[in-house]
Amino acid sequence: MPDALLTFLLRTGDNALILSHRLSEWCGHAPALEEDIALANTALDLLGQAQLWLELAGAVEGKGRTADNLAYLRDASSFRNLKMVERPNGDYGQTLMRQFLFDAWHHALLADLTTSADTRIAGIAAKAVKEVSYHLGRSSDLVVRLGDGSEESHRRMQAALDELWSYAGECFVADDRDKAAAEAGIAPLPESLKPAWDRVVLDTLKAATLAVPSTRFVHKGGKQGIHTEHLGYILAEMQFLQRAYPGATW
């Protein structure tokens, strides 16, 4: 059971950490000042959540590792995030579509976690779900506005959806650790979140006049530490200071 709990915490924390880093790459480069600020705030929310999850992971592990140790001193194969969150930002449409597909799943997960049998997890989720409610409202609104906007914005949003759809399925694929966590009442089975995700996503895509991709292929492996080359580049940048100057503090 400790293994299942630790794995769940690492997966949840790593998702927030890596997506936070991806969003931070837009700082100073977003297409409008309002979007620049909004993305930076979303990145900060996710970074704060990552710290809470990873601090708890370190405590559960019992080896003296902190959230900083887990963020800056693990290699790519030790990260347990979904492949979707490490995908390159691409154009702004791709970033927004990735955020929306993640937000819809993240919100459903956190809402369920507020009743976790582990009170520490329930407490973190109760705080995080308020932030993610805002994230989902914002990303879904922008998907509709751009999908049902100009011919060019519609084309870009459809292209983004077509590219990212096969990565979203990993959110709902369970392994033995997921099943053990569910049996202990720690977290829901991944597939149990699919109906809530479908309702939000399909209603939003319909309003955005976007066609749901027909592919059933699912990119998997991120939850088990098998990643795309993109994660390596993220970590090379994110971990540089700590790797170059071990133990450095401000």
Backbone as JSON, one array per atom type, in Angstrom:
{
  "sequence": "MPDALLTFLLRTGDNALILSHRLSEWCGHAPALEEDIALANTALDLLGQAQLWLELAGAVEGKGRTADNLAYLRDASSFRNLKMVERPNGDYGQTLMRQFLFDAWHHALLADLTTSADTRIAGIAAKAVKEVSYHLGRSSDLVVRLGDGSEESHRRMQAALDELWSYAGECFVADDRDKAAAEAGIAPLPESLKPAWDRVVLDTLKAATLAVPSTRFVHKGGKQGIHTEHLGYILAEMQFLQRAYPGATW",
  "N": [[0.8, -1.22, 0.0], [1.96, 1.34, 0.78], [3.6, 1.74, -1.47], [1.73, 2.1, -3.54], [0.46, 4.43, -2.68], [2.61, 6.26, -2.64], [3.31, 6.24, -5.36], [0.97, 7.27, -6.51], [1.01, 9.89, -5.43], [3.38, 10.91, -6.53], [2.76, 10.81, -9.26], [0.61, 12.6, -9.41], [1.77, 14.96, -8.43], [3.9, 15.29, -10.24], [2.56, 15.68, -12.68], [1.42, 18.24, -12.26], [3.74, 19.74, -11.82], [5.3, 19.51, -14.23], [3.53, 20.46, -16.21], [3.18, 23.03, -15.24], [5.74, 24.06, -15.68], [5.82, 24.0, -18.49], [3.79, 25.88, -19.1], [4.94, 28.14, -18.02], [6.81, 28.79, -19.88], [5.6, 30.44, -21.68], [5.67, 32.92, -20.58], [5.96, 36.32, -21.08], [5.75, 35.93, -23.77], [3.22, 35.43, -24.68], [0.23, 35.96, -26.72], [-1.2, 38.2, -25.97], [-1.31, 40.68, -23.37], [-3.08, 40.15, -21.24], [-3.45, 37.4, -21.53], [-0.86, 36.54, -21.08], [-0.51, 37.1, -18.37], [-2.58, 35.54, -17.27], [-1.82, 32.91, -17.97], [0.6, 32.74, -16.6], [-0.33, 32.92, -13.98], [-1.84, 30.57, -13.82], [0.21, 28.72, -14.13], [1.62, 29.21, -11.76], [-0.28, 28.45, -9.86], [-0.37, 25.67, -10.37], [2.25, 25.01, -9.8], [2.36, 25.51, -7.06], [0.57, 23.54, -6.21], [1.99, 21.28, -7.02], [4.15, 21.38, -5.27], [2.91, 20.82, -2.81], [1.93, 18.19, -3.22], [4.33, 16.81, -3.78], [5.86, 17.26, -1.5], [4.37, 15.8, 0.34], [4.7, 13.31, -0.82], [7.44, 12.91, -0.39], [7.45, 12.74, 2.4], [5.9, 10.43, 2.8], [7.5, 8.56, 1.53], [9.73, 8.51, 3.21], [12.52, 8.85, 3.16], [13.82, 11.16, 3.57], [13.7, 12.96, 1.5], [12.83, 16.05, -0.01], [10.29, 18.19, -1.53], [11.75, 19.79, -3.29], [14.04, 18.19, -3.72], [12.84, 16.04, -5.07], [11.87, 17.33, -7.33], [14.15, 18.42, -8.59], [16.25, 16.59, -8.6], [15.77, 14.15, -9.75], [15.97, 11.82, -12.47], [14.69, 11.65, -15.87], [13.44, 9.14, -16.23], [12.44, 8.59, -13.75], [10.29, 10.2, -13.36], [6.74, 10.5, -13.26], [4.68, 11.58, -14.75], [1.88, 12.26, -16.96], [2.15, 11.77, -20.48], [0.98, 13.75, -22.01], [1.26, 16.26, -20.71], [3.88, 16.95, -21.06], [4.14, 17.56, -23.66], [5.21, 19.7, -26.35], [4.64, 23.27, -26.36], [3.77, 24.37, -28.79], [1.67, 26.23, -31.04], [-0.51, 28.91, -29.84], [-3.04, 27.87, -29.79], [-2.63, 25.1, -29.52], [-1.5, 24.99, -26.97], [-3.67, 25.91, -25.43], [-5.6, 23.94, -25.97], [-4.38, 21.63, -24.97], [-4.32, 22.38, -22.3], [-7.06, 22.56, -21.71], [-8.01, 19.89, -22.12], [-6.54, 18.62, -20.15], [-7.36, 20.06, -17.85], [-10.09, 19.37, -17.64], [-9.95, 16.69, -16.91], [-8.33, 16.91, -14.61], [-9.88, 18.44, -12.86], [-12.06, 16.72, -12.39], [-10.72, 14.63, -11.12], [-9.64, 15.89, -8.78], [-11.98, 16.75, -7.51], [-13.09, 14.31, -6.77], [-11.08, 13.43, -5.07], [-11.4, 14.97, -2.82], [-12.84, 13.56, -1.03], [-11.2, 11.56, -0.22], [-9.9, 8.69, 1.55], [-7.55, 9.19, 2.79], [-6.74, 11.75, 4.77], [-4.89, 13.75, 4.4], [-4.51, 13.9, 1.66], [-7.13, 14.56, 0.91], [-7.3, 17.11, 2.03], [-5.41, 18.62, 0.55], [-6.55, 18.38, -1.98], [-9.0, 19.7, -1.63], [-8.23, 22.35, -1.49], [-6.89, 22.68, -3.96], [-8.86, 22.1, -5.9], [-10.47, 24.32, -6.07], [-8.87, 26.19, -7.36], [-8.45, 24.87, -9.78], [-11.0, 24.75, -10.78], [-11.35, 27.32, -11.72], [-9.33, 27.3, -13.68], [-10.39, 25.42, -15.5], [-12.79, 26.64, -16.27], [-11.83, 28.88, -17.6], [-10.15, 27.8, -19.67], [-11.98, 26.22, -21.12], [-13.78, 28.14, -22.01], [-12.15, 29.64, -23.74], [-11.51, 27.73, -25.66], [-13.99, 27.37, -26.88], [-14.48, 29.98, -27.86], [-12.36, 30.33, -29.69], [-12.54, 28.03, -31.28], [-15.04, 28.34, -32.43], [-14.64, 30.64, -33.77], [-12.88, 32.6, -36.0], [-12.14, 31.46, -39.38], [-9.46, 30.74, -39.48], [-8.73, 30.49, -36.73], [-10.41, 28.41, -36.01], [-9.4, 26.34, -37.62], [-6.86, 26.0, -36.51], [-7.46, 25.21, -33.87], [-8.81, 22.82, -34.32], [-6.75, 21.33, -35.44], [-5.03, 21.2, -33.26], [-6.59, 19.73, -31.45], [-6.8, 17.3, -32.85], [-4.16, 16.46, -32.77], [-3.62, 16.15, -30.02], [-5.51, 14.45, -28.94], [-5.06, 11.65, -28.78], [-3.3, 11.52, -26.7], [-4.7, 12.17, -24.44], [-6.09, 9.96, -23.56], [-4.48, 8.48, -21.83], [-4.95, 9.34, -19.29], [-6.96, 7.77, -18.28], [-6.2, 5.16, -18.09], [-5.57, 2.34, -16.21], [-3.24, 0.88, -13.88], [-1.65, -1.64, -11.79], [-0.93, -0.22, -9.49], [-2.7, 1.93, -9.49], [-5.08, 0.52, -9.11], [-4.68, -0.57, -6.57], [-4.56, 1.74, -5.02], [-7.15, 2.66, -5.37], [-8.65, 0.59, -4.2], [-7.95, 0.98, -1.57], [-9.24, 3.27, -1.0], [-7.96, 5.62, -1.45], [-7.69, 7.01, -3.88], [-9.63, 7.57, -6.89], [-10.51, 4.99, -9.29], [-8.93, 5.32, -12.42], [-10.53, 5.02, -14.79], [-13.05, 5.58, -13.85], [-13.35, 8.27, -13.9], [-13.86, 9.0, -16.43], [-16.57, 9.35, -17.48], [-17.39, 11.9, -16.4], [-15.42, 13.53, -17.48], [-15.95, 13.16, -20.21], [-18.48, 14.38, -20.43], [-17.97, 17.12, -19.96], [-15.96, 17.69, -21.86], [-17.03, 16.84, -24.39], [-19.38, 18.41, -24.58], [-18.25, 20.94, -24.62], [-16.62, 20.86, -26.93], [-18.59, 20.54, -28.85], [-19.92, 23.0, -28.65], [-17.86, 24.53, -29.54], [-17.76, 23.95, -32.17], [-16.09, 21.89, -33.06], [-14.75, 18.88, -34.36], [-14.87, 15.68, -32.95], [-12.06, 13.65, -32.75], [-11.57, 10.53, -34.5], [-9.8, 8.54, -33.88], [-8.71, 5.78, -31.88], [-6.42, 5.21, -30.72], [-4.05, 5.24, -28.04], [-1.58, 7.01, -26.43], [0.67, 5.74, -24.17], [2.48, 5.06, -21.07], [3.82, 7.15, -19.76], [3.06, 7.34, -17.08], [4.41, 5.24, -16.03], [7.01, 5.96, -16.25], [8.05, 6.03, -18.8], [8.91, 8.09, -21.23], [8.51, 10.79, -23.66], [11.01, 12.34, -25.78], [10.84, 14.97, -25.14], [10.55, 15.48, -22.41], [13.09, 15.23, -21.36], [14.4, 17.54, -22.31], [12.93, 19.49, -21.0], [13.63, 18.96, -18.31], [16.38, 19.38, -18.43], [16.53, 22.11, -18.61], [14.98, 22.97, -16.39], [16.26, 21.8, -14.2], [18.84, 22.72, -14.24], [20.34, 24.63, -12.63], [20.46, 23.44, -10.04], [21.73, 21.06, -10.66], [24.15, 21.96, -11.69], [25.21, 23.4, -9.58], [25.26, 21.82, -6.96], [23.15, 21.64, -4.13], [22.87, 24.35, -3.91], [21.6, 27.38, -2.56], [19.33, 30.19, -2.13]],
  "CA": [[0.0, 0.0, 0.0], [2.79, 2.55, 0.71], [4.05, 1.93, -2.85], [0.62, 2.65, -4.31], [0.27, 5.8, -2.22], [3.73, 7.07, -3.12], [3.19, 6.36, -6.81], [-0.12, 8.21, -6.79], [1.45, 11.25, -5.1], [4.37, 11.32, -7.53], [2.06, 11.05, -10.52], [-0.19, 13.83, -9.3], [2.69, 16.08, -8.31], [4.67, 15.45, -11.48], [1.68, 16.3, -13.68], [1.31, 19.67, -11.98], [5.06, 20.35, -11.97], [5.74, 19.59, -15.63], [2.65, 21.38, -16.93], [3.53, 24.37, -14.76], [6.94, 24.51, -16.39], [5.44, 24.26, -19.88], [3.05, 27.14, -19.17], [5.85, 29.25, -17.7], [7.57, 29.12, -21.09], [4.88, 31.5, -22.39], [5.81, 34.21, -19.89], [6.59, 37.31, -21.93], [5.61, 35.57, -25.18], [1.81, 35.19, -25.01], [-0.25, 36.87, -27.76], [-1.8, 39.41, -25.38], [-0.87, 40.85, -21.99], [-4.01, 39.45, -20.35], [-3.16, 35.97, -21.61], [0.43, 36.35, -20.44], [-0.73, 37.1, -16.92], [-3.44, 34.41, -16.93], [-1.03, 31.68, -18.04], [1.57, 32.76, -15.5], [-1.06, 32.61, -12.75], [-2.16, 29.15, -13.86], [1.47, 28.02, -13.86], [1.93, 29.35, -10.33], [-1.22, 27.58, -9.13], [0.05, 24.29, -10.53], [3.52, 24.85, -9.09], [2.02, 25.4, -5.65], [-0.02, 22.22, -6.0], [3.07, 20.31, -7.14], [4.93, 21.4, -4.03], [2.15, 20.12, -1.77], [1.91, 16.75, -3.52], [5.67, 16.23, -3.7], [6.25, 17.27, -0.08], [3.71, 14.65, 0.95], [5.36, 12.13, -1.37], [8.7, 12.75, 0.32], [7.15, 12.29, 3.76], [5.44, 9.04, 2.71], [8.66, 7.75, 1.16], [10.5, 8.34, 4.43], [13.96, 8.83, 2.92], [14.36, 12.49, 3.79], [13.67, 13.8, 0.3], [11.85, 17.12, -0.02], [9.73, 18.49, -2.85], [12.85, 20.28, -4.12], [14.84, 17.03, -4.13], [12.08, 15.27, -6.05], [11.74, 18.1, -8.57], [15.41, 18.79, -9.23], [17.31, 15.58, -8.54], [15.37, 12.89, -10.38], [16.12, 11.74, -13.91], [13.42, 11.56, -16.59], [12.8, 7.83, -16.06], [11.83, 8.54, -12.43], [9.09, 11.02, -13.37], [5.54, 9.7, -13.48], [3.63, 12.42, -15.33], [1.27, 11.91, -18.24], [2.89, 12.28, -21.65], [0.31, 14.94, -22.54], [1.7, 17.52, -20.11], [5.23, 17.27, -21.51], [4.1, 17.93, -25.08], [5.62, 21.08, -26.61], [3.55, 24.25, -26.37], [3.26, 24.62, -30.14], [1.08, 27.57, -31.11], [-1.33, 29.17, -28.67], [-4.17, 26.95, -29.84], [-2.19, 23.82, -28.97], [-1.36, 25.17, -25.52], [-5.01, 26.0, -24.83], [-6.29, 22.65, -26.08], [-3.75, 20.76, -23.98], [-4.77, 22.82, -20.97], [-8.47, 22.21, -21.54], [-8.15, 18.44, -21.96], [-6.0, 18.3, -18.83], [-8.2, 20.67, -16.81], [-11.33, 18.61, -17.49], [-9.6, 15.5, -16.13], [-7.78, 17.32, -13.32], [-10.99, 18.88, -12.01], [-12.81, 15.53, -11.98], [-9.88, 13.92, -10.16], [-9.56, 16.61, -7.51], [-13.3, 16.72, -6.88], [-13.23, 13.0, -6.14], [-10.08, 13.29, -4.01], [-11.81, 15.69, -1.6], [-13.42, 12.57, -0.1], [-10.23, 10.48, -0.07], [-9.74, 8.11, 2.88], [-6.36, 9.81, 3.35], [-7.16, 13.13, 5.04], [-3.89, 14.66, 3.85], [-4.86, 14.05, 0.24], [-8.4, 15.29, 0.84], [-7.04, 18.5, 2.34], [-4.75, 19.25, -0.6], [-7.52, 18.43, -3.08], [-10.01, 20.72, -1.34], [-7.65, 23.65, -1.87], [-6.54, 22.71, -5.37], [-10.01, 22.03, -6.79], [-10.96, 25.68, -6.26], [-8.03, 26.81, -8.39], [-8.64, 24.18, -11.05], [-12.32, 25.16, -11.29], [-11.09, 28.52, -12.52], [-8.56, 26.9, -14.86], [-11.28, 24.75, -16.45], [-13.72, 27.62, -16.82], [-11.1, 29.74, -18.53], [-9.7, 27.08, -20.86], [-13.13, 25.8, -21.92], [-14.31, 29.34, -22.66], [-11.28, 30.01, -24.86], [-11.65, 26.72, -26.7], [-15.23, 27.69, -27.61], [-14.31, 31.26, -28.57], [-11.46, 30.17, -30.82], [-13.06, 27.0, -32.16], [-16.19, 28.9, -33.14], [-14.25, 32.0, -34.13], [-12.57, 32.79, -37.42], [-11.75, 30.24, -40.1], [-8.1, 30.39, -39.09], [-8.7, 30.01, -35.35], [-11.06, 27.1, -36.02], [-8.46, 25.38, -38.2], [-5.78, 25.74, -35.55], [-7.98, 24.47, -32.73], [-9.07, 21.45, -34.75], [-5.45, 20.67, -35.59], [-4.53, 20.94, -31.91], [-7.38, 18.63, -30.91], [-6.42, 16.08, -33.56], [-2.83, 16.06, -32.32], [-3.55, 15.85, -28.59], [-6.57, 13.54, -28.51], [-4.53, 10.33, -28.44], [-2.55, 11.6, -25.44], [-5.64, 12.32, -23.33], [-6.56, 8.66, -23.1], [-3.64, 7.93, -20.77], [-5.55, 9.73, -18.01], [-7.97, 6.81, -17.83], [-5.63, 3.82, -18.13], [-5.19, 1.92, -14.85], [-2.3, -0.22, -13.65], [-1.84, -2.26, -10.48], [-0.83, 0.8, -8.44], [-3.99, 2.63, -9.49], [-6.11, -0.36, -8.54], [-4.42, -0.69, -5.14], [-4.94, 3.02, -4.41], [-8.62, 2.71, -5.37], [-9.15, -0.36, -3.22], [-7.71, 1.54, -0.24], [-10.02, 4.49, -0.86], [-7.06, 6.77, -1.56], [-7.97, 7.73, -5.12], [-10.57, 6.83, -7.74], [-9.99, 4.3, -10.47], [-8.86, 6.27, -13.52], [-11.64, 4.94, -15.74], [-14.28, 6.1, -13.25], [-13.41, 9.71, -14.16], [-14.12, 9.22, -17.86], [-17.89, 9.94, -17.78], [-17.39, 13.33, -16.08], [-14.56, 14.16, -18.49], [-16.69, 13.14, -21.48], [-19.56, 15.38, -20.42], [-17.39, 18.46, -20.1], [-15.21, 17.82, -23.11], [-17.89, 16.73, -25.56], [-20.25, 19.59, -24.64], [-17.43, 22.1, -25.01], [-16.23, 20.72, -28.33], [-19.78, 20.8, -29.67], [-20.12, 24.46, -28.68], [-16.74, 25.11, -30.28], [-17.91, 23.43, -33.55], [-14.92, 21.08, -33.36], [-15.08, 17.47, -34.56], [-14.15, 14.75, -32.08], [-11.24, 12.73, -33.56], [-12.07, 9.15, -34.53], [-8.76, 7.59, -33.47], [-8.81, 5.17, -30.56], [-5.05, 4.95, -30.24], [-3.72, 5.96, -26.82], [-0.17, 7.04, -26.03], [0.79, 5.33, -22.77], [3.83, 4.86, -20.57], [4.3, 8.24, -18.93], [2.79, 7.02, -15.67], [5.39, 4.24, -15.62], [8.35, 6.49, -16.44], [8.49, 5.93, -20.2], [8.54, 9.42, -21.7], [9.01, 11.28, -24.93], [12.27, 13.08, -25.65], [10.57, 16.34, -24.7], [10.74, 15.63, -20.97], [14.52, 15.43, -21.12], [14.71, 18.95, -22.55], [12.33, 20.25, -19.89], [14.43, 18.78, -17.1], [17.69, 20.0, -18.62], [16.37, 23.54, -18.29], [14.43, 23.16, -15.06], [17.17, 21.3, -13.17], [20.22, 23.12, -14.53], [21.02, 25.29, -11.52], [20.73, 22.49, -8.97], [22.69, 20.08, -11.16], [25.44, 22.62, -11.86], [25.68, 23.83, -8.26], [24.51, 20.99, -6.01], [22.92, 22.19, -2.8], [22.83, 25.82, -3.92], [20.42, 28.02, -1.98], [19.32, 31.63, -2.33]],
  "C": [[0.84, 1.28, 0.0], [3.28, 2.81, -0.71], [2.96, 2.56, -3.71], [0.38, 4.1, -3.95], [1.37, 6.71, -2.76], [3.64, 7.29, -4.62], [2.1, 7.36, -7.18], [0.32, 9.65, -6.54], [2.47, 11.77, -6.11], [3.7, 11.63, -8.86], [1.3, 12.37, -10.49], [0.71, 15.05, -9.22], [3.47, 16.35, -9.58], [3.83, 16.06, -12.59], [1.63, 17.81, -13.5], [2.65, 20.37, -12.22], [5.44, 20.55, -13.44], [4.84, 20.52, -16.44], [2.9, 22.82, -16.5], [4.73, 24.91, -15.51], [6.61, 24.84, -17.85], [4.73, 25.62, -19.99], [3.96, 28.33, -18.89], [6.67, 29.68, -18.91], [6.89, 30.21, -21.92], [5.1, 32.87, -21.77], [6.6, 35.2, -20.74], [6.42, 37.04, -23.41], [4.16, 35.33, -25.61], [1.3, 36.24, -25.99], [-0.89, 38.16, -27.23], [-1.39, 39.47, -23.91], [-1.76, 40.09, -21.02], [-3.73, 37.96, -20.34], [-1.83, 35.65, -20.95], [0.27, 36.21, -18.94], [-1.54, 35.87, -16.5], [-2.66, 33.1, -16.95], [-0.01, 31.61, -16.92], [0.88, 32.42, -14.18], [-1.44, 31.13, -12.68], [-0.92, 28.31, -13.55], [1.83, 28.07, -12.38], [1.0, 28.5, -9.47], [-0.74, 26.13, -9.18], [1.37, 24.03, -9.8], [3.28, 24.71, -7.59], [1.42, 24.04, -5.32], [1.06, 21.14, -6.06], [3.89, 20.24, -5.86], [4.22, 20.64, -2.92], [2.17, 18.61, -1.99], [3.28, 16.13, -3.32], [6.22, 16.26, -2.28], [5.64, 16.07, 0.64], [4.34, 13.35, 0.45], [6.67, 11.86, -0.64], [8.48, 12.24, 1.74], [6.72, 10.83, 3.77], [6.61, 8.11, 2.4], [9.56, 7.49, 2.36], [12.01, 8.28, 4.25], [14.59, 10.22, 3.04], [14.35, 13.4, 2.57], [12.54, 14.81, 0.4], [11.25, 17.28, -1.4], [10.82, 18.99, -3.79], [13.72, 19.13, -4.61], [14.13, 16.26, -5.24], [11.94, 16.0, -7.37], [13.06, 18.21, -9.31], [16.46, 17.69, -9.29], [16.86, 14.2, -9.03], [15.61, 12.96, -11.89], [14.74, 11.51, -14.55], [12.7, 10.24, -16.33], [12.14, 7.68, -14.69], [10.59, 9.42, -12.32], [7.9, 10.18, -13.81], [4.38, 10.5, -14.07], [3.09, 11.84, -16.63], [2.1, 12.49, -19.38], [2.28, 13.59, -22.18], [0.91, 16.23, -22.0], [3.11, 17.89, -20.52], [5.28, 17.64, -22.99], [4.52, 19.38, -25.26], [4.41, 22.01, -26.68], [2.95, 24.44, -27.75], [2.73, 26.04, -30.26], [0.12, 27.74, -29.93], [-2.55, 28.25, -28.62], [-3.82, 25.59, -29.24], [-2.05, 23.89, -27.45], [-2.72, 25.18, -24.84], [-5.74, 24.67, -24.87], [-5.69, 21.66, -25.1], [-4.24, 21.09, -22.58], [-6.21, 22.4, -20.72], [-8.65, 20.71, -21.3], [-7.62, 17.99, -20.59], [-6.9, 18.82, -17.72], [-9.46, 19.85, -16.57], [-11.08, 17.34, -16.68], [-9.15, 15.88, -14.72], [-8.89, 17.72, -12.35], [-11.79, 17.68, -11.51], [-12.02, 14.74, -10.93], [-9.89, 14.6, -8.8], [-10.9, 16.61, -6.78], [-13.52, 15.4, -6.16], [-12.29, 12.87, -4.94], [-10.47, 14.04, -2.73], [-12.46, 14.75, -0.58], [-12.49, 11.37, 0.08], [-10.18, 9.99, 1.38], [-8.5, 8.65, 3.58], [-6.66, 11.3, 3.54], [-6.15, 14.14, 4.52], [-4.17, 14.94, 2.38], [-6.14, 14.86, 0.09], [-8.19, 16.77, 1.1], [-6.38, 19.25, 1.19], [-5.76, 19.42, -1.74], [-8.56, 19.52, -2.86], [-9.51, 22.12, -1.7], [-7.45, 23.73, -3.38], [-7.75, 22.75, -6.29], [-10.61, 23.41, -7.03], [-10.17, 26.39, -7.36], [-8.3, 26.19, -9.76], [-10.04, 24.43, -11.62], [-12.18, 26.4, -12.16], [-10.34, 28.16, -13.8], [-9.49, 26.31, -15.92], [-12.25, 25.74, -17.07], [-13.05, 28.49, -17.87], [-10.72, 28.99, -19.81], [-10.87, 26.64, -21.73], [-13.73, 26.98, -22.66], [-13.47, 29.72, -23.88], [-11.34, 29.0, -25.99], [-12.91, 27.0, -27.53], [-15.04, 28.96, -28.44], [-13.42, 31.12, -29.8], [-11.95, 29.11, -31.8], [-14.2, 27.51, -33.02], [-15.92, 30.34, -33.57], [-14.04, 32.15, -35.62], [-12.22, 31.45, -38.08], [-10.36, 29.78, -39.67], [-8.03, 29.84, -37.67], [-9.35, 28.63, -35.25], [-10.1, 26.03, -36.55], [-7.37, 25.01, -37.2], [-6.26, 24.92, -34.35], [-8.3, 23.03, -33.11], [-7.77, 20.67, -34.9], [-4.87, 20.32, -34.22], [-5.27, 19.76, -31.28], [-6.98, 17.3, -31.55], [-5.07, 15.56, -33.06], [-2.82, 15.53, -30.89], [-4.52, 14.77, -28.13], [-6.01, 12.19, -28.06], [-3.69, 10.33, -27.17], [-3.49, 11.67, -24.24], [-6.07, 10.99, -22.74], [-5.75, 8.06, -21.97], [-4.19, 8.26, -19.38], [-6.42, 8.62, -17.42], [-7.5, 5.36, -17.87], [-5.1, 3.45, -16.75], [-4.12, 0.84, -14.88], [-2.51, -0.74, -12.23], [-1.76, -1.24, -9.34], [-2.13, 1.61, -8.34], [-5.07, 1.8, -8.8], [-5.93, -0.5, -7.03], [-4.84, 0.58, -4.41], [-6.46, 3.14, -4.34], [-9.21, 1.78, -4.32], [-8.99, 0.16, -1.79], [-8.5, 2.83, 0.0], [-9.19, 5.76, -0.96], [-7.43, 7.64, -2.75], [-8.93, 6.92, -5.97], [-9.86, 6.03, -8.81], [-9.98, 5.28, -11.64], [-10.07, 6.23, -14.46], [-12.95, 5.49, -15.18], [-14.44, 7.6, -13.51], [-13.82, 10.03, -15.6], [-15.5, 9.82, -18.13], [-17.95, 11.45, -17.51], [-16.56, 14.09, -17.1], [-15.3, 14.25, -19.83], [-17.75, 14.23, -21.51], [-19.0, 16.78, -20.67], [-16.76, 18.65, -21.47], [-16.13, 17.79, -24.33], [-18.85, 17.92, -25.69], [-19.47, 20.81, -25.11], [-17.03, 22.03, -26.47], [-17.41, 20.95, -29.27], [-20.03, 22.3, -29.79], [-19.03, 25.14, -29.49], [-16.76, 24.72, -31.76], [-16.68, 22.64, -33.99], [-15.33, 19.6, -33.42], [-14.23, 16.6, -33.65], [-13.35, 13.77, -32.96], [-11.73, 11.29, -33.44], [-11.05, 8.14, -34.02], [-9.01, 7.06, -32.06], [-7.44, 4.84, -29.99], [-4.76, 5.81, -29.02], [-2.22, 5.87, -26.57], [-0.1, 6.73, -24.54], [2.26, 5.27, -22.36], [4.34, 5.94, -19.65], [4.16, 7.95, -17.45], [3.77, 5.98, -15.13], [6.83, 4.71, -15.84], [8.91, 6.37, -17.84], [8.0, 7.19, -20.91], [9.02, 9.7, -23.12], [10.31, 12.03, -24.7], [12.07, 14.47, -25.07], [10.8, 16.52, -23.2], [12.21, 15.88, -20.63], [14.93, 16.88, -21.3], [14.13, 19.83, -21.45], [13.21, 20.17, -18.65], [15.81, 19.4, -17.23], [17.64, 21.48, -18.28], [15.96, 23.73, -16.84], [15.44, 22.8, -13.96], [18.59, 21.84, -13.28], [20.96, 23.68, -13.31], [21.4, 24.3, -10.43], [21.75, 21.43, -9.39], [24.09, 20.7, -11.26], [26.07, 23.01, -10.54], [24.91, 23.08, -7.18], [24.39, 21.64, -4.64], [22.85, 23.7, -2.75], [21.53, 26.32, -3.32], [20.5, 29.52, -2.22], [19.71, 32.33, -1.06]]
}
